[in-house]
Amino acid sequence: MTDHVTAPGWTVGGGLEMSLWSNWTGKIEYQLVHSDTITFKTVGTHVDSIGETGPPVRFDLQTIRIGVNYLFH
């Protein structure tokens, strides 16, 4: 059984990029993705457990990206 839920949330981040050599740049970026807490209805093996609320779930993801770019002029 599958369940599809859209959880509202927000994203915030920032980064820096600077020149390294003539046509090369380096960058570092940080991003935080946060979703609100949601709950799912569970499906159990007993009739009396159908529709019980499962544990709350919250999704948080933090990423750091490091990269280099070559600029074509």
SULHU-V645808 format. One record per residue. N is the residue number from 1. RES is the residue in one letter. BURIAL is # if it has 9 or more other C-alpha atoms within 8 Angstrom, else .. Layout:
BEGIN
N:RES:BURIAL + N:RES:BURIAL
END
This chain:
BEGIN
1:M:. + 2:T:. + 3:D:. + 4:H:. + 5:V:. + 6:T:. + 7:A:. + 8:P:. + 9:G:. + 10:W:. + 11:T:. + 12:V:. + 13:G:. + 14:G:. + 15:G:. + 16:L:. + 17:E:. + 18:M:. + 19:S:# + 20:L:. + 21:W:. + 22:S:. + 23:N:# + 24:W:# + 25:T:# + 26:G:# + 27:K:# + 28:I:# + 29:E:# + 30:Y:# + 31:Q:# + 32:L:# + 33:V:# + 34:H:# + 35:S:# + 36:D:# + 37:T:# + 38:I:. + 39:T:# + 40:F:. + 41:K:# + 42:T:# + 43:V:. + 44:G:. + 45:T:. + 46:H:. + 47:V:. + 48:D:. + 49:S:# + 50:I:# + 51:G:. + 52:E:. + 53:T:. + 54:G:. + 55:P:. + 56:P:. + 57:V:. + 58:R:# + 59:F:# + 60:D:. + 61:L:. + 62:Q:. + 63:T:. + 64:I:. + 65:R:. + 66:I:. + 67:G:. + 68:V:. + 69:N:. + 70:Y:. + 71:L:. + 72:F:. + 73:H:.
END
